[in-house]
Amino acid sequence: MAGSSISRVVAAVMDHVDAARGRDPATAGASTVEILATWPGVQAVLAYRLAHRLKAREVPLLPLGISWASRSITGIEIHPGARIGSGFFIDHGSGVVIGETAEIGENVTLYQGVTLGGTGFQAGKRHPTVEDNVTIGSGAKLLGPVTVGHGAKVGANTVVVEDVPPCSTVVGNPGHPVKVEGRKVEGPDADWIHLPDPLQDAVKILSARIKELEKQVAELSGREDPENGDPDTTPRKGRSSAGG
Ligand SMILES: CC(C)(COP(=O)(O)OP(=O)(O)OC[C@H]1O[C@@H](n2cnc3c(N)ncnc32)[C@H](O)[C@@H]1OP(=O)(O)O)[C@@H](O)C(=O)NCCC(=O)NCCS
């Protein structure tokens, strides 16, 4: 019983050490002990794992106490209530905030300064859901109960307030997709010069319809089609619109 608990703990620790090795080139040459002793992202996630377990068992005070202590040492704040999958890695770490109702899938990578936060004082599910294999760049802010689809990349300093499609790259404020499935996004986001104008299109259709009706009325009444009549080109008299 105790043996299986220890092997579970060792497996959880190694999961996060391996995640650091796989995604941070700076771990090359660093021993497991060095990573555990000096990688704040790994330390914060391990502290979260303990706090989350204690919270699930309804232990009072300790979960938030561990979270507070971990934040004081690493600069990373993960609420014990958040749900985080395996293979999670926070690179550098300082300034990361993960809210209580955030949900994070497997093999997700966060850089320093990332916020998975709420937008106001509402209760209930109010923090983002991040699916598997997502990378979130430094300084990105993800606000509200948005979903970041699996395999997406969120650029550094992006502000995400809407859902992010799977396998896309979003950048900017507000965050918008610039790539989906590895291809650049075509359309309004990519071509600001030729934006569609539905109002102008409607006016053009109505104008053509009016001309057609005028022609039919002219034919029925035996009058000249206003389209074919000589346009009145006599200059208008009166005050000049140029003023002066
Ligand atoms: C977004 C990111 C993941 C690159 O993803 P990608 O799918 O390879 O996208 P690309 O590099 O092809 O960039 C696509 C477009 O978005 C732009 N872009 C990339 N990152 C951007 C960002 N953070 N903000 C604004 N625009 C960005 C590119 O200039 C490019 O524009 P273009 O189509 O006009 O040329 C990467 O740029 C990024 O921000 N990574 C975070 C890294 C980080 O935080 N490092 C911290 C280390 S300490």
The ligand as a Tripos MOL2 file, in Angstrom:
@<TRIPOS>MOLECULE
LIG
   48    50     1     0     0
SMALL
NO_CHARGES

@<TRIPOS>ATOM
      1 C1          2.9110   32.6570  -31.8130 C.3       1 LIG1
      2 C2          4.1930   31.8150  -31.8220 C.3       1 LIG1
      3 C3          3.9850   30.5980  -30.9470 C.3       1 LIG1
      4 C4          4.5520   31.3930  -33.2400 C.3       1 LIG1
      5 O1          3.5640   30.5380  -33.7730 O.3       1 LIG1
      6 P1          3.6160   30.0960  -35.3290 P.3       1 LIG1
      7 O2          2.3930   29.2630  -35.5960 O.co2     1 LIG1
      8 O3          4.9280   29.4630  -35.6260 O.co2     1 LIG1
      9 O4          3.4090   31.4770  -36.0720 O.3       1 LIG1
     10 P2          4.4150   32.3350  -36.9870 P.3       1 LIG1
     11 O5          5.7350   32.5110  -36.2920 O.co2     1 LIG1
     12 O6          4.4360   31.7540  -38.3730 O.co2     1 LIG1
     13 O7          3.6670   33.7290  -36.9940 O.3       1 LIG1
     14 C5          2.4530   33.9230  -37.6740 C.3       1 LIG1
     15 C6          2.2090   35.4330  -37.7290 C.3       1 LIG1
     16 O8          1.9590   35.9280  -36.4000 O.3       1 LIG1
     17 C7          2.9080   36.9460  -36.0540 C.3       1 LIG1
     18 N1          3.2380   36.7610  -34.6440 N.ar      1 LIG1
     19 C8          3.8880   35.7270  -34.0860 C.ar      1 LIG1
     20 N2          3.9360   35.8740  -32.7630 N.ar      1 LIG1
     21 C9          3.3160   37.0250  -32.4720 C.ar      1 LIG1
     22 C10         3.0430   37.7120  -31.2490 C.ar      1 LIG1
     23 N3          3.4330   37.2070  -30.0780 N.pl3     1 LIG1
     24 N4          2.3530   38.8670  -31.3090 N.ar      1 LIG1
     25 C11         1.9510   39.3830  -32.4960 C.ar      1 LIG1
     26 N5          2.1820   38.7720  -33.6970 N.ar      1 LIG1
     27 C12         2.8600   37.6020  -33.6660 C.ar      1 LIG1
     28 C13         4.0970   36.7020  -36.9880 C.3       1 LIG1
     29 O9          4.8490   37.8820  -37.1890 O.3       1 LIG1
     30 C14         3.3990   36.2350  -38.2340 C.3       1 LIG1
     31 O10         2.8540   37.3760  -38.9030 O.3       1 LIG1
     32 P3          2.7930   37.4380  -40.5300 P.3       1 LIG1
     33 O11         1.8540   36.3300  -40.9420 O.co2     1 LIG1
     34 O12         2.2280   38.8030  -40.7900 O.co2     1 LIG1
     35 O13         4.1890   37.2350  -40.9930 O.co2     1 LIG1
     36 C15         5.4140   32.6260  -31.3070 C.3       1 LIG1
     37 O14         5.6190   33.7640  -32.1250 O.3       1 LIG1
     38 C16         5.2560   33.0860  -29.8570 C.2       1 LIG1
     39 O15         4.7320   34.1590  -29.5490 O.2       1 LIG1
     40 N6          5.7760   32.1920  -28.9790 N.am      1 LIG1
     41 C17         5.8140   32.4680  -27.5580 C.3       1 LIG1
     42 C18         7.2460   32.2770  -27.1270 C.3       1 LIG1
     43 C19         7.5340   32.8540  -25.7630 C.2       1 LIG1
     44 O16         6.6740   33.3370  -25.0410 O.2       1 LIG1
     45 N7          8.7870   32.7400  -25.3880 N.am      1 LIG1
     46 C20         9.2370   33.1900  -24.1280 C.3       1 LIG1
     47 C21        10.5940   32.5760  -23.9320 C.3       1 LIG1
     48 S1         11.3110   33.1760  -22.4750 S.3       1 LIG1
@<TRIPOS>BOND
     1     1     2 1
     2     2     3 1
     3     2     4 1
     4     2    36 1
     5     4     5 1
     6     5     6 1
     7     6     7 2
     8     6     8 1
     9     6     9 1
    10     9    10 1
    11    10    11 2
    12    10    12 1
    13    10    13 1
    14    13    14 1
    15    14    15 1
    16    15    16 1
    17    15    30 1
    18    16    17 1
    19    17    18 1
    20    17    28 1
    21    18    19 ar
    22    18    27 ar
    23    19    20 ar
    24    20    21 ar
    25    21    22 ar
    26    21    27 ar
    27    22    23 1
    28    22    24 ar
    29    24    25 ar
    30    25    26 ar
    31    26    27 ar
    32    28    29 1
    33    28    30 1
    34    30    31 1
    35    31    32 1
    36    32    33 2
    37    32    34 1
    38    32    35 1
    39    36    37 1
    40    36    38 1
    41    38    39 2
    42    38    40 1
    43    40    41 1
    44    41    42 1
    45    42    43 1
    46    43    44 2
    47    43    45 1
    48    45    46 1
    49    46    47 1
    50    47    48 1
@<TRIPOS>SUBSTRUCTURE
     1 LIG1         1 GROUP 0 **** ****
